[in-house]
Amino acid sequence: MRASSVWLLCVLCVNAVHGQEEEKEKRFLCTVVPADKDSSCPVQTEFVQSVQGEGLKKTLMQLRETVLQQKETITHQLGAIKELTSKLSQCERTVEEPPSWTNGKDTMDDVPRDPNETLDTLGKTIHSLKDRLQNLEQQQLRASLSGTPFPSELQDMLQRRLGDLESQLLSKVNELEEEKSQLYNETSVHRQQTENTLNTLINRISDLEKAGTGFKSPADFKVFLPLRTNYLFGRVKKSLPEMYAFTVCMWLKSSATPGIGTPFSYGVPGQANEIVMIEWGNNPIELLINDKVAQLPLSLNDGKWHHICITWTTRDGLWETYQDGQKVGSGENLAPWHPIKPDGVLILGQEQDMVGGRFDATQAFVGELGHFNMWDRLLRPVDISAMANCSSYMSGNVVAWTDSNIEVFGGASKRPFELCEDRIFNN
């Protein structure tokens, strides 16, 4: 009875173990089990132990993989901290370096460097720190979603470290902003001082130029034209109004031959020969008005000073000419009823082929010219004689001979000229 019980137990055990392999050949294994021993199936015990070993192995592998992931995360975060610390040290060195322009030299060669470059670098570093922080937060989020615990201590340490770095960088930025503002203020003050100094120098130079002429009065100068060229000339700054009569007076000294050239010419748009006085080659001295010609009986190429006056009126084209206070010629029908046109260019020493230019060297005046005045009326012979005899001086109401009203170009110069000193017209 006891043996039968043992046999039955073994059969059930084997069936239980191999119940899932019905298609294979079934074998029955009987083992004698003493009555005082555990009657449980030994095969079942070994199977259960095998199944439990496989589960523990899988759990161990998962734990090992989790530890490796956490180790890799910690290594990555330590690298990030090291890189951020390096960037902070670099920023601090950049800020603490003294600017190269504060080297103790008081010169204008070294220009202060604009701190915007450092500010841009700090700004980029701050953005980089924020990107790092976002990456850490994203890694934390991925870790939480995957079920992998993210070390809270490491997270807190990184947060504190990044907060400190950002605070330090912002402090450096504020300091640089203050330095930039101070530098801008100092530059503005320096620029203002420089402009004031330049203005003072310009005014001083202008005063010296005026004082350096040596003119006793604005009219006591002459224009010196030493060469027969097409680039030495003087120019009257003021243009002429429309005129129906005029008187021109001047002092001339020329020894040029043949012909003295062109003491003055007035051209307007459409008519370069509106008013011209010229002696060209072996021709006599001529007066041109609106390109109409009258010959003037003057003799001026003896190397002496001569006082010359010319009068003209549009009424019947009447004209008169005076040399050294004496009337030497007159005529009529010189551009009768033609008004002198306004807004032209009055040139001293050159004949104009176009308004204000295209000069011909063969027609240039060579010598000295002074006290060129023009009126929009006919002067009386007594007034002309008084000026020629140095008993009076009259300034023109259309063109007045003043230093500020005459420009010189091309090597022409202004020189002191005292009216009638030592009877200059006889020298």
C-alpha positions as CSV (number, residue, x, y, z in Angstrom):
1,M,0.0,0.0,0.0
2,R,2.8,2.4,0.8
3,A,4.7,1.5,-2.4
4,S,1.7,2.2,-4.5
5,S,1.3,5.6,-3.0
6,V,4.9,6.4,-3.9
7,W,4.5,5.2,-7.4
8,L,1.4,7.3,-8.0
9,L,3.1,10.4,-6.7
10,C,6.0,10.0,-9.2
11,V,3.7,9.5,-12.1
12,L,1.8,12.7,-11.4
13,C,5.0,14.6,-10.9
14,V,6.3,13.6,-14.3
15,N,3.1,14.4,-15.9
16,A,3.0,17.8,-14.4
17,V,6.5,18.6,-15.5
18,H,6.1,17.3,-19.0
19,G,2.5,18.2,-19.5
20,Q,3.3,20.8,-22.1
21,E,5.3,18.4,-24.3
22,E,2.5,16.0,-25.3
23,E,3.8,15.6,-28.8
24,K,7.1,14.2,-27.6
25,E,7.6,10.7,-26.3
26,K,6.4,10.4,-22.7
27,R,8.6,8.8,-20.2
28,F,7.8,7.9,-16.6
29,L,10.4,8.2,-13.9
30,C,9.9,6.6,-10.5
31,T,11.9,7.4,-7.6
32,V,11.7,5.7,-4.2
33,V,11.0,8.3,-1.6
34,P,11.3,7.3,2.0
35,A,8.3,7.8,4.2
36,D,10.1,10.3,6.4
37,K,11.3,12.5,3.6
38,D,9.6,15.4,1.6
39,S,7.2,13.8,-0.8
40,S,7.3,16.9,-3.2
41,C,8.3,16.4,-6.7
42,P,12.1,17.0,-7.1
43,V,11.8,17.8,-10.8
44,Q,9.2,20.6,-10.0
45,T,11.5,22.1,-7.5
46,E,14.4,22.3,-9.9
47,F,12.2,23.9,-12.6
48,V,10.9,26.6,-10.2
49,Q,14.5,27.4,-9.1
50,S,15.5,27.7,-12.8
51,V,12.7,30.1,-13.6
52,Q,13.5,32.3,-10.6
53,G,17.2,32.4,-11.6
54,E,16.3,33.8,-15.1
55,G,14.1,36.6,-13.6
56,L,16.9,37.6,-11.2
57,K,19.4,37.7,-14.1
58,K,17.1,40.0,-16.2
59,T,16.6,42.3,-13.2
60,L,20.3,42.4,-12.6
61,M,21.0,43.3,-16.3
62,Q,18.4,46.1,-16.2
63,L,19.9,47.6,-13.0
64,R,23.4,47.4,-14.6
65,E,22.1,49.2,-17.7
66,T,20.5,51.9,-15.5
67,V,23.7,52.4,-13.6
68,L,25.7,52.8,-16.8
69,Q,23.1,55.4,-18.2
70,Q,23.3,57.4,-14.9
71,K,27.1,57.2,-15.0
72,E,27.1,58.5,-18.6
73,T,24.7,61.3,-17.7
74,I,26.9,62.3,-14.7
75,T,30.0,62.4,-16.9
76,H,28.2,64.5,-19.5
77,Q,27.1,67.0,-16.8
78,L,30.6,67.2,-15.3
79,G,31.9,68.0,-18.8
80,A,29.3,70.7,-19.2
81,I,30.2,72.2,-15.8
82,K,33.9,72.2,-16.7
83,E,33.2,73.9,-20.1
84,L,31.0,76.6,-18.4
85,T,33.7,77.2,-15.8
86,S,36.3,77.6,-18.6
87,K,34.0,80.1,-20.4
88,L,33.5,82.1,-17.2
89,S,37.3,82.2,-16.6
90,Q,37.8,83.4,-20.1
91,C,35.2,86.2,-19.7
92,E,36.7,87.3,-16.5
93,R,40.2,87.5,-18.1
94,T,38.7,89.5,-21.0
95,V,37.0,92.0,-18.6
96,E,39.9,92.3,-16.2
97,E,42.5,93.0,-18.9
98,P,43.3,96.8,-19.0
99,P,42.5,98.4,-22.4
100,S,45.5,98.8,-24.6
101,W,44.8,102.5,-25.1
102,T,45.3,103.3,-21.4
103,N,49.0,102.8,-21.6
104,G,49.9,106.2,-20.2
105,K,50.7,107.8,-23.6
106,D,49.0,111.1,-24.2
107,T,48.7,110.8,-28.0
108,M,45.9,110.7,-30.5
109,D,47.4,107.6,-32.3
110,D,45.8,105.0,-30.0
111,V,42.0,105.0,-30.2
112,P,39.9,103.4,-27.4
113,R,38.5,100.0,-28.4
114,D,34.8,99.9,-28.6
115,P,33.6,97.6,-25.7
116,N,30.7,96.3,-27.9
117,E,32.9,93.4,-28.9
118,T,33.3,92.2,-25.3
119,L,29.6,92.8,-24.7
120,D,28.8,90.7,-27.7
121,T,31.1,87.9,-26.4
122,L,29.4,88.0,-23.0
123,G,26.0,88.0,-24.6
124,K,26.9,84.9,-26.7
125,T,28.2,83.2,-23.5
126,I,25.0,83.9,-21.6
127,H,23.0,82.5,-24.5
128,S,25.2,79.4,-24.5
129,L,24.6,79.0,-20.7
130,K,20.9,79.2,-21.2
131,D,21.1,76.6,-24.0
132,R,23.1,74.3,-21.7
133,L,20.4,74.8,-19.0
134,Q,17.7,74.0,-21.5
135,N,19.5,70.8,-22.6
136,L,19.8,69.7,-18.9
137,E,16.1,70.3,-18.4
138,Q,15.3,68.3,-21.6
139,Q,17.5,65.5,-20.3
140,Q,15.7,65.6,-17.0
141,L,12.4,65.4,-18.8
142,R,13.5,62.5,-21.0
143,A,14.8,60.7,-17.9
144,S,11.5,61.2,-16.1
145,L,9.6,59.9,-19.1
146,S,11.8,56.9,-19.5
147,G,11.4,56.1,-15.8
148,T,15.1,56.6,-15.1
149,P,15.6,58.6,-11.9
150,F,17.6,61.8,-12.5
151,P,19.9,62.6,-9.5
152,S,18.2,65.5,-7.7
153,E,21.5,66.5,-6.0
154,L,23.2,66.8,-9.4
155,Q,20.3,68.8,-10.7
156,D,20.3,71.2,-7.8
157,M,24.1,71.6,-8.0
158,L,23.9,72.4,-11.7
159,Q,21.0,74.8,-11.2
160,R,23.0,76.7,-8.5
161,R,26.1,76.7,-10.6
162,L,24.4,78.0,-13.6
163,G,22.6,80.6,-11.6
164,D,25.9,81.8,-10.1
165,L,27.5,81.9,-13.6
166,E,24.7,83.9,-15.1
167,S,24.7,86.4,-12.2
168,Q,28.4,86.9,-12.6
169,L,28.1,87.4,-16.3
170,L,25.3,89.8,-15.9
171,S,27.3,91.8,-13.4
172,K,30.2,91.9,-15.8
173,V,27.9,93.1,-18.6
174,N,26.6,95.9,-16.3
175,E,30.1,97.0,-15.5
176,L,31.0,97.1,-19.2
177,E,27.9,99.1,-19.9
178,E,28.9,101.6,-17.3
179,E,32.4,101.8,-18.8
180,K,31.0,102.2,-22.3
181,S,28.8,105.1,-21.1
182,Q,31.7,106.7,-19.4
183,L,33.9,106.2,-22.4
184,Y,31.2,107.7,-24.7
185,N,31.0,110.8,-22.4
186,E,34.7,111.2,-22.3
187,T,34.9,110.9,-26.1
188,S,32.1,113.5,-26.6
189,V,33.9,115.9,-24.3
190,H,37.2,115.3,-26.1
191,R,35.5,115.7,-29.5
192,Q,33.9,119.0,-28.3
193,Q,37.3,120.2,-27.0
194,T,38.9,119.3,-30.4
195,E,36.2,121.1,-32.3
196,N,36.6,124.2,-30.2
197,T,40.3,124.1,-30.6
198,L,40.0,123.8,-34.4
199,N,37.5,126.7,-34.5
200,T,39.9,128.8,-32.5
201,L,42.7,128.0,-34.8
202,I,40.6,128.7,-37.9
203,N,39.6,132.1,-36.5
204,R,43.2,132.8,-35.6
205,I,44.4,131.9,-39.1
206,S,41.7,134.1,-40.6
207,D,42.8,137.0,-38.4
208,L,46.5,136.4,-39.3
209,E,45.6,136.3,-43.0
210,K,43.8,139.6,-42.7
211,A,46.6,141.1,-40.6
212,G,49.3,139.6,-42.8
213,T,48.2,141.5,-45.9
214,G,49.7,144.6,-44.4
215,F,46.9,146.7,-46.0
216,K,46.3,150.0,-44.2
217,S,42.7,149.9,-45.4
218,P,40.6,147.3,-47.3
219,A,41.2,149.3,-50.6
220,D,45.0,149.6,-50.2
221,F,46.1,146.6,-52.3
222,K,46.9,145.7,-55.9
223,V,46.6,142.5,-57.9
224,F,49.9,141.3,-59.3
225,L,49.9,139.3,-62.5
226,P,53.5,138.5,-63.4
227,L,53.2,136.0,-66.3
228,R,51.3,135.8,-69.5
229,T,49.4,132.5,-68.9
230,N,45.9,131.2,-69.1
231,Y,45.6,130.5,-65.4
232,L,46.6,133.7,-63.5
233,F,43.6,135.9,-62.9
234,G,41.5,137.8,-60.4
235,R,37.8,137.6,-60.0
236,V,35.2,140.0,-58.6
237,K,32.9,138.1,-56.3
238,K,30.0,140.4,-56.8
239,S,28.2,140.3,-60.2
240,L,26.7,143.3,-62.0
241,P,23.1,144.4,-62.2
242,E,21.4,145.4,-65.4
243,M,22.8,148.8,-66.3
244,Y,22.0,151.5,-68.9
245,A,25.3,153.4,-68.2
246,F,28.5,152.8,-66.4
247,T,31.9,154.3,-65.5
248,V,35.0,152.1,-64.9
249,C,38.2,153.5,-63.3
250,M,41.4,151.7,-62.4
251,W,45.2,152.1,-61.9
252,L,47.3,150.1,-64.4
253,K,51.0,149.4,-64.8
254,S,52.2,147.2,-67.6
255,S,55.3,146.9,-69.8
256,A,54.2,143.9,-71.8
257,T,54.7,143.9,-75.5
258,P,53.1,143.5,-77.9
259,G,49.9,144.6,-76.3
260,I,49.0,144.8,-72.6
261,G,46.4,142.1,-72.9
262,T,43.0,142.2,-71.2
263,P,42.8,144.3,-68.0
264,F,39.2,143.2,-67.4
265,S,36.3,141.3,-69.1
266,Y,32.6,140.8,-68.2
267,G,30.7,137.9,-69.7
268,V,27.1,136.8,-69.4
269,P,25.3,133.7,-70.6
270,G,25.1,133.9,-74.3
271,Q,27.6,136.7,-74.6
272,A,31.1,136.3,-73.3
273,N,32.1,139.8,-74.6
274,E,29.5,141.9,-72.8
275,I,32.1,144.4,-71.6
276,V,35.8,143.9,-72.5
277,M,38.9,146.1,-72.5
278,I,41.7,144.5,-74.5
279,E,45.0,145.2,-76.4
280,W,45.9,142.1,-78.4
281,G,49.1,141.9,-80.5
282,N,49.8,145.0,-82.5
283,N,46.1,146.1,-82.5
284,P,45.1,149.3,-80.6
285,I,43.3,149.1,-77.3
286,E,39.7,148.3,-77.8
287,L,36.5,148.5,-75.8
288,L,33.9,145.8,-76.6
289,I,30.2,146.1,-75.5
290,N,27.9,143.3,-76.6
291,D,30.7,142.3,-79.0
292,K,30.6,145.7,-80.7
293,V,34.1,147.4,-80.9
294,A,35.4,151.0,-80.3
295,Q,39.1,151.8,-80.4
296,L,40.5,153.7,-77.4
297,P,43.4,156.2,-78.0
298,L,45.3,155.0,-74.9
299,S,49.1,154.3,-74.4
300,L,49.8,152.1,-71.4
301,N,52.8,149.9,-72.2
302,D,55.5,152.1,-70.9
303,G,56.0,150.4,-67.6
304,K,54.5,153.3,-65.6
305,W,51.3,153.7,-63.5
306,H,48.4,155.2,-65.3
307,H,44.9,156.1,-64.1
308,I,42.3,155.0,-66.7
309,C,38.5,155.8,-66.8
310,I,36.0,154.7,-69.4
311,T,32.4,155.9,-69.5
312,W,29.5,154.6,-71.6
313,T,25.7,155.1,-71.9
314,T,23.2,153.1,-73.9
315,R,21.7,156.3,-75.2
316,D,23.2,156.5,-78.7
317,G,26.1,154.3,-77.5
318,L,28.1,157.3,-76.4
319,W,31.5,156.6,-74.8
320,E,34.5,158.6,-73.4
321,T,38.0,157.6,-72.2
322,Y,40.4,159.3,-69.8
323,Q,44.1,158.8,-69.1
324,D,45.7,160.3,-66.0
325,G,42.7,162.6,-65.5
326,Q,42.5,163.9,-69.1
327,K,39.9,163.1,-71.7
328,V,41.8,161.5,-74.6
329,G,38.9,160.1,-76.7
330,S,35.2,159.8,-77.3
331,G,32.7,158.3,-79.7
332,E,29.1,157.1,-80.3
333,N,27.1,154.3,-81.7
334,L,28.8,151.7,-79.5
335,A,26.0,149.1,-78.9
336,P,23.3,151.8,-78.7
337,W,20.2,151.1,-76.7
338,H,21.7,147.9,-75.4
339,P,21.4,147.5,-71.7
340,I,24.3,145.7,-69.9
341,K,22.9,142.3,-68.9
342,P,23.1,141.2,-65.2
343,D,24.3,138.0,-63.4
344,G,27.6,137.6,-65.3
345,V,31.2,137.0,-64.3
346,L,33.8,139.9,-64.0
347,I,37.4,138.7,-64.5
348,L,40.6,140.7,-64.0
349,G,43.5,139.9,-66.3
350,Q,41.9,137.5,-68.8
351,E,39.5,137.5,-71.7
352,Q,36.6,135.1,-71.5
353,D,35.8,132.8,-74.5
354,M,33.0,131.3,-72.3
355,V,31.5,132.7,-69.1
356,G,34.1,132.5,-66.4
357,G,36.7,130.5,-68.3
358,R,38.4,129.3,-71.5
359,F,41.2,131.8,-71.3
360,D,43.8,132.5,-74.0
361,A,47.4,133.2,-72.7
362,T,48.1,135.5,-75.7
363,Q,45.3,137.8,-74.5
364,A,46.3,137.8,-70.8
365,F,47.2,141.0,-68.9
366,V,50.7,141.2,-67.5
367,G,51.4,143.7,-64.8
368,E,49.7,145.3,-61.8
369,L,46.2,146.5,-61.3
370,G,44.6,148.4,-58.5
371,H,41.6,150.5,-57.4
372,F,39.2,148.9,-59.9
373,N,35.8,150.5,-59.3
374,M,32.6,150.6,-61.3
375,W,29.5,152.8,-61.1
376,D,26.1,152.5,-62.8
377,R,26.3,156.1,-64.0
378,L,28.5,158.6,-65.8
379,L,31.0,160.3,-63.5
380,R,31.8,164.0,-64.0
381,P,35.1,164.9,-65.5
382,V,36.0,166.8,-62.4
383,D,35.5,163.6,-60.3
384,I,37.7,161.6,-62.6
385,S,40.4,164.3,-62.5
386,A,40.4,164.4,-58.7
387,M,40.9,160.7,-58.4
388,A,43.8,160.8,-61.0
389,N,45.4,163.7,-59.1
390,C,45.1,161.8,-55.8
391,S,43.1,164.6,-54.3
392,S,40.1,162.3,-53.6
393,Y,39.1,158.7,-53.8
394,M,35.6,157.4,-54.7
395,S,34.5,153.8,-54.2
396,G,32.2,152.3,-56.9
397,N,28.6,151.7,-56.1
398,V,28.4,148.6,-58.3
399,V,31.9,147.2,-57.8
400,A,34.0,148.5,-54.9
401,W,37.7,147.7,-54.7
402,T,37.9,145.9,-51.3
403,D,40.0,143.0,-50.2
404,S,37.0,140.9,-49.4
405,N,35.4,141.5,-52.8
406,I,38.4,140.3,-55.0
407,E,39.7,136.7,-55.4
408,V,43.0,135.7,-57.0
409,F,43.9,132.4,-58.7
410,G,46.7,130.5,-60.4
411,G,49.6,132.4,-58.7
412,A,48.2,135.9,-58.9
413,S,48.7,137.7,-55.6
414,K,47.5,140.7,-53.6
415,R,50.2,143.2,-52.5
416,P,50.0,146.4,-50.5
417,F,49.3,149.5,-52.5
418,E,49.2,153.0,-51.1
419,L,47.3,155.5,-53.3
420,C,49.5,158.0,-55.1
421,E,52.5,157.4,-52.8
422,D,55.5,159.2,-54.3
423,R,53.3,160.1,-57.3
424,I,53.3,156.4,-58.5
425,F,51.8,157.3,-61.8
426,N,55.1,159.0,-62.8
427,N,57.3,156.1,-61.6
